[in-house]
C-alpha cells in the first residue's frame, strides 16, 4: 500500500509525533544553552565584593557554606576616606575562613598619596586582625573606572601607572586593576596610551565587569582573571547559572575566577600582600597630580 498523504493520516499518530518533536527541540535548546555558558560559571561563584554602600551585616559563614572563597572590600575612596565597614567585615570574613582582599577607588588627585593612604589603612586594619586568620594576606586592587560620584575627577592612565608602581615599590606586589570592560577597552585603546604604559599595566592582574556577557581579551592582557558578572543585583545572564544573591545579600556583587577553586587559592596566595614588611614611605622625586 502506498503511503497516505498527510491530510488523511490518523490524527492520533501526528499528535504524538508533534509532541515528540517539541520535546526534542526543547532538549536541544537546553543543551545549546548549557554549552553556551562557560564551564567556570557552573563552578561555585567564588568571590564577592563589598563596600560601605552595602548597608546590611553580611553573613560570611553562610557565604562560605554556599561556595564563596574570597571577599574583596573597599578600603579607601576619594578623598582619602577610609571605608567605615572595612575593618569589622575583615574581622568577620577572615574569622569565617574566607580569603580577604582590599580595593581603592581611584580619582584624579595625587596617585602616590592615594597609594600610601590605601596601604596605611590596609596595614593598620591587618595589624588588629587575629593572627590565626592572617596566613593568606590581602589581595590588593585599584578600582580604575570613570569617577562620577566622588570628588577629584577620574584617574588618568599615567596616574594609574604611578599608583600601581608605588604599590609594587612598597609591597613587592602588583595590584589587580578593576574596570568595566567597555571603559577599559576605550581608555587603553586611546592613541595617547603608549606601549610602555601598557606593558607596565600588564604586570597587574585584570578584573573586568560585564553584566551581559563574558568579557573578551582586553589588550595588553591576554585574558581576564576575575569577572564581575553581577553588580548590585544587575545581571542579564541566566539566573540558574549566574546567581544574583548570596547568603543574606539579595542584590550582590558576584564574581567568577578564570580557573578552578584550587587555582584561585593559589592565585590569591601568590598575589596577596602580607602587611608588616612593606618599605617605609618616601617622598617621590616627582609627584603626579591632576588638580585641574
BANUKOL-290855 format. One line per 5 residues: for each residue x, y, z of N, C-alpha, C. Coordinates in steps of 0.05 Angstrom, whole numbers, plus 32768, in hexadecimal, padded with zeros to 4 digits. Last residue first. Layout:
X:Y:Z:X:Y:Z:X:Y:Z ~ ...
// end
This chain:
8360:8576:82FD:835B:8588:82E6:8340:8595:82E9 ~ 8385:8555:831B:8373:8568:8327:836D:857E:8312 ~ 83A4:8527:8315:8391:852F:8300:837C:8542:830C ~ 83E8:8514:831C:83CF:851E:8326:83BD:8525:830E ~ 8421:84F0:8330:840E:84F4:831B:83F3:84FF:8327
845E:8504:8349:8443:84FC:8350:8430:8503:8339 ~ 849E:84EF:8346:848B:84FF:8338:846F:84F4:833E ~ 84B9:84D1:836B:84C7:84E8:835F:84B4:84FB:8351 ~ 848F:84C2:83A5:8499:84BD:8389:84A7:84D6:837F ~ 849F:84B8:83E8:8494:84CB:83D5:84A0:84C5:83B9
8491:8478:8402:84A5:848D:83FC:8498:849F:83E7 ~ 847D:8449:8432:8477:845E:841F:848F:846F:841A ~ 849F:8409:8438:8493:8422:8442:848E:8436:842C ~ 8489:83CB:841C:849D:83E0:841E:8490:83F9:8428 ~ 8467:8399:8442:8469:83AC:842C:847F:83C0:8431
845A:8372:8466:8475:8372:845B:847A:8386:8445 ~ 8426:837B:8473:843A:837A:8489:8456:837B:847F ~ 83F8:8353:844D:8401:836C:8459:8414:8368:8470 ~ 8402:832B:8419:8400:8328:8436:840B:8342:8443 ~ 83DB:8329:83DE:83F0:8337:83EE:83EC:8331:840B
83CF:82F8:83AB:83C8:8308:83C2:83E0:8313:83D0 ~ 83E0:82D7:8382:83DD:82F3:837C:83D8:8305:8395 ~ 83E2:82A3:8397:83F9:82AE:8389:83F8:82CC:8385 ~ 83B0:829C:83AE:83C8:829A:83BF:83E0:82A6:83B1 ~ 838F:82A1:8381:838D:82B3:8397:83A6:82B4:83A8
83A0:8275:8362:83A2:8290:8357:83A2:82A4:836E ~ 8390:824B:8383:83AC:824F:837D:83B1:826B:8373 ~ 8358:8253:8382:8367:8254:839C:8384:8258:8397 ~ 834F:824C:834B:8349:8266:8358:8358:8268:8373 ~ 835C:8216:8344:836C:822B:8336:8367:8246:8343
8333:81FF:8362:834F:81FB:836A:8361:8211:835E ~ 8308:820D:8342:8309:8217:835E:8326:8215:8368 ~ 831F:821E:82FF:8313:820D:8313:8315:8219:832F ~ 8312:825A:82D8:8321:8242:82DF:8313:8233:82F5 ~ 8307:8294:82DE:830D:8286:82C5:831E:826E:82CB
82D2:829F:830D:82EF:829D:8307:82F3:828D:82EE ~ 829B:82C9:830E:82A5:82AF:8307:82C3:82B1:8301 ~ 8274:82EE:833D:828A:82EC:832A:8291:82CF:8326 ~ 8240:831C:8351:824C:8302:8350:8260:8300:8339 ~ 8220:8342:837B:8234:8346:8366:8245:832D:8366
81D8:833A:8387:81F4:8337:838D:8206:8340:8376 ~ 81A1:8342:83A3:81AD:834E:838C:81CB:834F:838F ~ 819E:8324:83D3:818C:831E:83BD:8197:8329:83A3 ~ 81C2:8305:8401:81C4:831C:83F0:81B4:8316:83D6 ~ 81C7:82D8:8421:81B1:82EA:8427:81B2:8304:8416
81E1:82B0:83EE:81DB:82B1:840B:81C4:82C4:8410 ~ 81D8:82D5:83B4:81EA:82C3:83C2:81E4:82C6:83E0 ~ 81BC:82DF:8372:81BD:82E3:838F:81D2:82D0:839B ~ 81BD:82D1:833E:81BF:82ED:8343:81C0:82F3:8361 ~ 81DE:829A:831B:81CD:82A5:8331:81D2:82C2:8336
81E1:827F:82E2:81ED:8298:82EC:81DC:82A4:8302 ~ 81C2:8255:82D4:81DF:8251:82D4:81EE:8268:82E0 ~ 818F:8268:82DC:8195:824D:82E5:81B3:8248:82E6 ~ 818C:829A:82C4:818E:8299:82E1:8196:827D:82EB ~ 81AF:82AB:828B:819C:8299:8297:81A0:8295:82B5
81BF:82F3:828B:81C5:82D7:8285:81B1:82C5:8294 ~ 81BC:8327:829A:81AA:831F:8284:81AF:8301:827C ~ 81BA:8347:82D8:81C6:8331:82C8:81B3:8328:82B3 ~ 81BE:8367:8314:81BA:836B:82F7:81C9:8356:82E7 ~ 81CC:8362:8349:81B5:8352:833F:81B0:8355:8322
81F9:8381:834C:81E1:838A:835A:81C8:837C:834F ~ 820F:8360:8314:8214:8377:8325:81FB:8382:8331 ~ 822C:8328:82F8:8214:8332:8305:821C:8349:8318 ~ 825C:8318:82E6:8245:8314:82D4:822C:8320:82DF ~ 829C:8325:82E6:8284:832D:82F5:826D:832C:82E2
82D0:82F9:82E0:82BA:8305:82D1:82A2:830B:82E4 ~ 8316:82F5:82E1:82FD:82F5:82F0:82E8:8304:82E0 ~ 833A:82F3:82B7:833D:82E1:82CE:8324:82DF:82DE ~ 8338:82F3:826F:8330:82FE:8289:8335:82E9:829F ~ 836F:82F1:8241:8356:82E6:824C:8350:82F5:8266
839A:830E:822F:8390:82F8:821D:8375:82ED:8227 ~ 839E:8355:8233:839C:833B:8240:8391:8326:822B ~ 83A0:838A:8221:83B6:8378:821B:83B5:835C:8228 ~ 8366:8373:81FF:8382:837A:81FD:8389:838D:8213 ~ 833A:8345:8215:833D:8362:8213:835B:8368:8214
8310:8310:8202:832B:8319:8208:832E:8337:8203 ~ 82CC:831B:8218:82E0:8312:8205:82FC:831A:820F ~ 829E:8304:824C:82B1:8318:8240:82C4:830B:822C ~ 825E:82E9:8241:8279:82E4:824A:828C:82F8:823D ~ 8227:8319:8249:8236:8303:823B:8252:8300:8247
820F:833C:826C:81FF:8330:8257:820D:8319:8248 ~ 822F:8358:828F:8217:834B:829A:8206:833D:8285 ~ 8271:835C:829C:825F:835A:8285:8246:834B:828E ~ 82AE:8371:82B5:8291:836F:82BA:8283:836F:829F ~ 82EE:8352:82C3:82DB:8360:82B1:82BE:835C:82B9
832E:8353:82D8:8313:834D:82E2:82FF:835E:82D2 ~ 836F:833B:82CF:8359:8349:82C4:833E:833F:82CF ~ 83AF:834B:82EF:839A:8338:82E6:8380:8347:82E0 ~ 83E7:836F:82D4:83D1:836C:82E7:83BE:8356:82DD ~ 8407:8372:82A9:8412:8364:82C0:83FD:8360:82D6
83ED:8393:8286:83EB:8376:8282:83F7:8365:8298 ~ 83FE:83C5:8293:83E4:83BD:829D:83E1:839F:829A ~ 842E:83C5:8276:842F:83C7:8294:8415:83BD:829F ~ 841D:83C2:8242:842E:83AC:824C:8430:83AD:826B ~ 8402:83F2:823C:83F3:83D9:823C:8403:83C2:8248
842E:8415:823C:8419:8416:8251:8409:83FD:8253 ~ 8446:8404:820D:8455:8401:8226:8441:8402:823D ~ 8421:8412:81E6:8427:83F6:81EB:8435:83F1:8205 ~ 83F6:8448:81FE:840D:843C:81F0:8411:841F:81F6 ~ 83BC:8469:81F0:83C8:8455:8203:83DE:8446:81F4
83A7:8487:81C9:83B8:8495:81DC:83C5:8482:81F0 ~ 8384:8469:81AD:839F:846D:81A1:83B2:847B:81B4 ~ 835E:843C:81D5:8364:8457:81CC:8381:8459:81C1 ~ 8354:840D:81ED:8355:840D:81CF:835C:8429:81C4 ~ 834D:8416:8222:8368:840C:8219:836A:840A:81FB
8318:8429:8220:832D:8438:822C:8349:8430:8222 ~ 82F9:8401:8207:82FA:841C:81FC:8312:842C:8206 ~ 8302:83D5:8229:8309:83D3:820C:830C:83EF:8200 ~ 82EE:83E9:8259:830B:83E1:8257:8313:83E0:823A ~ 82B8:83F1:824C:82C9:8407:8254:82E7:8401:8251
82A8:83BC:8241:82A7:83D1:822C:82B9:83E8:8233 ~ 82B1:83A1:8272:82BF:8399:825A:82BF:83AF:8245 ~ 82BE:83C9:82AC:82AB:83BE:8299:82BA:83B7:827F ~ 82F6:83B4:82D6:82E7:83C8:82C6:82D1:83BA:82B6 ~ 832E:83AA:82FF:8312:83A5:82FA:8306:83BC:82E9
836B:838B:8305:835E:83A3:82FB:8341:839C:82F3 ~ 8393:8374:833D:8381:8370:8326:8376:838B:831D ~ 83D7:8389:834B:83BB:8385:8351:83AB:837D:8338 ~ 8415:8369:8353:8405:837A:8342:83E7:8375:8348 ~ 843F:836A:838C:8429:835D:837E:841C:8372:836B
8463:8383:83AC:846E:836E:839B:8458:8360:838B ~ 8454:83AF:83C9:844B:8395:83D2:8457:837D:83C3 ~ 846A:83DE:83B4:8468:83DB:83D1:8460:83BF:83DA ~ 8469:83D7:837D:8481:83E1:838A:8481:83DB:83A8 ~ 8433:83CA:8373:8448:83B6:836F:8462:83BE:837D
841B:83FB:837F:8414:83E3:838E:8429:83CE:838B ~ 8434:841B:8357:8439:8421:8373:8431:8409:8385 ~ 841F:8403:832A:843C:8402:832E:8443:8408:834B ~ 83EA:8410:832F:83F2:83F4:8331:8410:83F0:8335 ~ 83EE:8449:832B:83E2:843C:8342:83EC:841F:8345
8403:8452:82F9:8412:845C:8311:8408:844E:832A ~ 83D9:843C:82DB:83F4:8430:82DA:8405:8439:82F2 ~ 83B1:8460:82E6:83AE:8444:82EE:83C8:8436:82EE ~ 83C8:848D:82CF:83C4:848D:82EB:83C0:8470:82F6 ~ 83C5:8480:8299:83E0:8484:82A5:83DE:8484:82C4
838D:847D:8293:839D:8465:8290:83B9:8469:829D ~ 8369:84A2:82C7:8374:849E:82AC:8386:8485:82AC ~ 832D:84A0:82EC:834A:849A:82EB:8353:8495:82CE ~ 82FE:84D4:82EC:8305:84B9:82E4:8323:84B6:82E2 ~ 82F0:8500:8325:82F1:84F8:8309:82FA:84DC:8305
82E8:8511:835A:8303:850E:8350:8306:8505:8333 ~ 82B3:84EE:837E:82C2:8506:8375:82DD:84FF:8369 ~ 8288:84BB:8361:829B:84C4:8375:82A9:84DE:836C ~ 8269:84B0:8334:825C:84B7:834D:826E:84BE:8364 ~ 8284:84A1:8306:826E:84B4:8303:8261:84BC:831D
82BB:848B:82E9:82B2:8494:8303:829D:84A9:8300 ~ 82C7:8451:82C6:82BE:846C:82C4:82B1:8475:82DE ~ 82F9:842A:82E9:82E2:842D:82D8:82DA:844A:82D7 ~ 831C:8402:830A:8323:8416:82F5:830C:8418:82E2 ~ 832D:83EE:8345:8314:83F1:8336:8318:8409:8323
8361:83C4:8351:835B:83DF:834B:8341:83DF:833B ~ 836C:8394:8386:835F:839B:836C:835D:83B9:836A ~ 838B:835D:83A8:8388:837A:83A4:837D:8380:8387 ~ 837F:832C:83D7:8380:8331:83BB:837A:834E:83B5 ~ 83A3:831E:8411:838D:832F:8406:8392:8333:83E8
83B0:82DE:8431:83B6:82F9:8429:839E:8307:841D ~ 83AA:82AB:8446:83A8:82AE:8429:83AD:82CB:841F ~ 83AE:82AC:847E:83C2:829D:846F:83C1:82A3:8451 ~ 838E:82C1:84A6:839C:82D4:8494:83B0:82C6:8481 ~ 8374:82AA:84CF:8365:82AC:84B6:8374:82BB:84A1
8394:82AC:84FC:838D:8291:84F2:837F:8292:84D7 ~ 8395:82E2:850B:83AC:82D6:84FC:83A6:82BB:84F0 ~ 835D:830A:8501:8366:82F2:850F:837D:82E5:84FF ~ 8370:834D:84F1:8362:8335:84EB:836E:831D:84FA ~ 838D:837B:84F5:837A:8376:850A:836A:835C:8506
83AA:837D:84C7:83B9:837A:84E0:83A6:8373:84F7 ~ 8383:8389:84A1:838F:836E:84A2:839D:8369:84BC ~ 837B:83BF:84A9:8365:83AC:84AE:8370:8390:84B2 ~ 83AD:83D3:8499:83A3:83D7:84B4:838D:83C4:84BC ~ 83AF:83C3:8463:83C2:83B9:8476:83B9:83BC:8493
8384:83E0:844C:8384:83C2:844B:8397:83B7:8460 ~ 8395:8415:8457:837B:840B:8461:837B:83EC:8462 ~ 83C6:8416:843B:83C5:841C:8458:83AB:8411:8464 ~ 83B8:840C:8406:83C8:83F9:8415:83C7:83FD:8433 ~ 839A:843C:83FD:838E:8422:83FA:839D:840D:840A
83C1:8463:8403:83AA:8463:8415:839D:8447:8414 ~ 83E3:8456:83D8:83ED:8455:83F3:83D6:8453:8408 ~ 83C0:845F:83AC:83CC:8444:83B1:83D5:8441:83CE ~ 83B6:8496:83B1:83A0:8482:83B2:83AB:8466:83B9 ~ 83E9:84AB:83AA:83DC:84AF:83C3:83C5:849B:83C7
83EF:849B:8375:8402:8492:8389:83F5:8494:83A5 ~ 83C8:84B8:8359:83C6:849A:835B:83D9:848E:8370 ~ 83A5:84F1:8365:83C0:84E6:8368:83BF:84C7:836C ~ 8366:84E9:8341:8379:84F8:8352:8393:84E8:8354 ~ 833B:84D0:8326:8350:84DE:8317:8363:84EF:8328
8333:848F:8348:8329:84A8:833C:8340:84B7:8330 ~ 8322:844A:8358:8334:8460:8350:8325:8478:8345 ~ 8313:8424:838D:8305:8432:8376:8315:844B:836F ~ 8335:83EB:839F:8334:8408:83A1:8326:8413:8389 ~ 8326:83AD:83C0:8329:83BE:83A9:8327:83DB:83B0
833C:836E:83DB:8335:838A:83DF:8338:839A:83C5 ~ 832A:832B:83F1:8336:833E:83DF:832D:835A:83E4 ~ 832F:82EA:840D:8329:8306:8410:8338:8317:83FC ~ 830E:82AB:8413:8324:82BA:840A:831C:82D8:840A ~ 82EA:8293:844E:82EB:829D:8432:8305:82AC:842C
82E1:8282:8481:82F2:8271:8470:82F3:827A:8453 ~ 82C8:82A1:84A5:82B7:828C:8498:82C7:827B:8485 ~ 82F0:82C5:84B0:82E8:82B2:84C5:82D7:829B:84BA ~ 82EE:82E2:8482:8305:82D1:8486:8300:82BD:849C ~ 82BB:82FC:848A:82C0:82EB:8473:82D8:82D8:8477
82C1:8319:84BA:82AD:8305:84B8:82B2:82F1:84A1 ~ 82EC:833C:84AE:82ED:832B:84C5:82DA:8313:84C2 ~ 82D8:8357:8482:82F0:8347:847F:82F2:8333:8496 ~ 82AE:8371:8499:82A8:835C:8486:82C0:834B:8481 ~ 82C8:8396:84B9:82B6:8383:84C6:82B0:836B:84B3
82E5:83B4:8490:82F2:83A5:84A6:82E1:838F:84B2 ~ 82BE:83CB:846B:82D4:83B9:8463:82DE:83A8:847A ~ 8297:83EF:8474:8290:83D3:8478:82A7:83C0:8474 ~ 82AC:8421:8467:82A6:841C:8483:829E:83FF:8489 ~ 82E2:842C:843E:82C8:841F:843F:82C2:8416:845C
8301:846A:8443:8302:844E:844A:82E6:8443:844B ~ 8315:849A:8412:8302:8491:8426:8306:8473:842B ~ 832F:84BA:83EC:833E:84AE:8401:832C:84A6:8419 ~ 82F5:84D2:83D6:8312:84D8:83D5:831E:84CD:83EF ~ 82F7:8490:83B5:82FC:84AD:83B6:82EB:84BC:83CA
8304:8456:83DF:82F8:8463:83C8:82FC:8481:83CB ~ 8316:8414:83F8:8319:8431:83F7:830C:843C:83DE ~ 8302:83E0:83F7:8310:83E9:840F:8311:8408:8410 ~ 82D1:83B3:83E1:82DC:83CE:83DE:82EA:83D6:83F9 ~ 82E3:836E:83DF:82D4:8384:83EA:82E1:839F:83E5
82D9:832F:83C9:82EA:8347:83C4:82D9:835F:83CC ~ 82DA:82ED:83E0:82CC:8307:83E1:82E1:831D:83DB ~ 82D8:82A7:83CB:82E5:82C0:83D3:82D3:82D8:83D2 ~ 82B7:827B:83C3:82D2:8277:83CD:82DE:8291:83D8 ~ 8276:8260:83C7:8287:8277:83C4:82A2:8273:83D1
8255:8235:83D3:826B:8231:83C0:827C:8249:83BA ~ 8231:8239:83FB:8226:823A:83E0:823C:8238:83CB ~ 8250:823D:8428:8241:8224:8424:8235:8222:8408 ~ 8262:8271:8422:8275:825B:841F:8266:8241:841A ~ 8232:828C:842C:823F:828F:8412:8252:8277:840D
8229:827F:8461:8217:8275:844D:8223:8277:8431 ~ 8253:829C:8477:8253:827F:847B:8240:8272:8467 ~ 8244:82D0:846B:825B:82C5:845E:825C:82A6:8461 ~ 8211:82F5:8462:8215:82DB:8470:822C:82CC:8462 ~ 8217:833C:8469:821A:8324:8459:821E:830B:846B
81E9:8368:847C:81FF:835A:8489:8202:833F:847A ~ 81DB:839B:8449:81D5:8385:845B:81ED:837A:8469 ~ 81ED:83C2:8426:81E6:83CA:8441:81E1:83B3:8454 ~ 821B:83D0:83FA:820C:83B8:8401:8206:83BB:841F ~ 823C:83FB:83F9:8221:83FF:83EE:820F:83E7:83F4
826D:83EB:840A:825C:83F7:841E:8240:83FC:8414 ~ 8272:83AD:83E3:827B:83C8:83EC:8268:83D2:8401 ~ 8288:836F:83C5:8277:837F:83D6:8283:839B:83DA ~ 8288:8335:839B:8294:834E:83A3:827F:8360:83B1 ~ 8296:82EF:839C:8282:8305:83A0:8291:831E:83A6
82A7:82B6:8376:82AF:82CE:8384:8298:82E2:8385 ~ 8294:8287:835B:82A7:8285:8370:82AE:829E:8380 ~ 8262:825D:834F:826A:8279:8349:827A:8283:8360 ~ 8274:821B:8343:826B:822F:8357:8275:824A:834E ~ 8268:820D:82FD:8276:8209:8316:826B:821D:832A
824F:8220:82D2:8241:820B:82E0:824F:8203:82F9 ~ 8272:8244:82BD:8259:824F:82C9:824A:823A:82D9 ~ 829A:8229:82A4:82A0:8234:82BF:8287:823E:82CD ~ 8285:821D:8273:8286:8207:8287:828A:8213:82A2 ~ 8257:824C:8257:8272:8243:825D:8273:8230:8274
821F:8239:8231:8228:8245:824A:8244:823B:8250 ~ 8214:821A:8206:821B:8235:8200:8225:8244:8219 ~ 8204:81E9:821A:821F:81EB:820F:8227:8207:8207 ~ 81D0:81F8:822C:81E4:81ED:823E:8200:81F0:8233 ~ 81B7:8207:81FD:81BB:821A:8212:81D0:8211:8225
81B7:81D6:81E2:81C5:81ED:81D6:81CA:8202:81EB ~ 8196:81B8:8203:81B2:81B0:8200:81C3:81C7:81F5 ~ 8166:81D3:81FD:8173:81D2:8217:8190:81CB:8215 ~ 815D:81CA:81C6:8161:81E5:81D0:816E:81E5:81EB ~ 8157:8192:81C7:816D:819E:81B8:8173:81BB:81C1
8129:818D:81E6:8142:8182:81F0:815A:818E:81E1 ~ 8105:81A6:81C3:8109:81B1:81DE:8124:81A7:81E9 ~ 8106:8183:8198:810F:819F:8195:8116:81AC:81AF ~ 80F0:8155:81B0:810C:8154:81A6:8117:8171:81A2 ~ 80BD:8168:81BC:80CE:815F:81D1:80EB:815F:81C9
80A9:8171:8188:80AC:8187:819B:80BF:8181:81B2 ~ 80A9:813C:8175:80BA:8150:8168:80BF:8168:817B ~ 8083:8125:8196:809E:811B:8196:80B2:812F:818B ~ 8056:8142:8186:8060:8144:81A2:807D:813B:81A4 ~ 8051:8131:8151:8056:814D:8157:8061:8151:8173
8046:80FA:8159:805E:8102:814A:8066:811F:8151 ~ 8015:80FC:8173:802C:80F1:8181:8046:80F9:8174 ~ 7FF8:8113:8149:7FFA:8121:8162:8012:8117:8172 ~ 7FFC:80EB:8122:800A:8104:811E:800B:8116:8137 ~ 7FDE:80C2:8137:7FFA:80BD:8131:8009:80D7:812E
7FAB:80D8:813B:7FB9:80D2:8153:7FD7:80CE:814E ~ 7F99:80DC:8104:7F9F:80F4:8114:7FB0:80EE:812C ~ 7FB3:80B7:80CE:7FA4:80B5:80E7:7FAD:80CC:80F9 ~ 7FB2:80DD:8090:7FBF:80CC:80A4:7FAF:80CC:80BD ~ 7FA0:80FD:8068:7F8F:80E7:806E:7F9C:80D4:8083
7FC5:8126:8062:7FAA:812E:8069:7F98:8116:8070 ~ 7FF5:810D:8053:7FF2:8118:806E:7FD5:811C:8075 ~ 7FE9:80D0:802C:7FEF:80ED:802F:7FE9:80F6:804B ~ 8003:808F:803A:7FEC:80A1:8039:7FF5:80BE:803B ~ 8029:8065:8010:8027:8076:8028:8011:808A:8024
800A:802D:7FF0:8018:8045:7FEF:8015:8055:8008 ~ 8011:7FE8:8000:8000:8000:8000:8012:8019:8000
// end
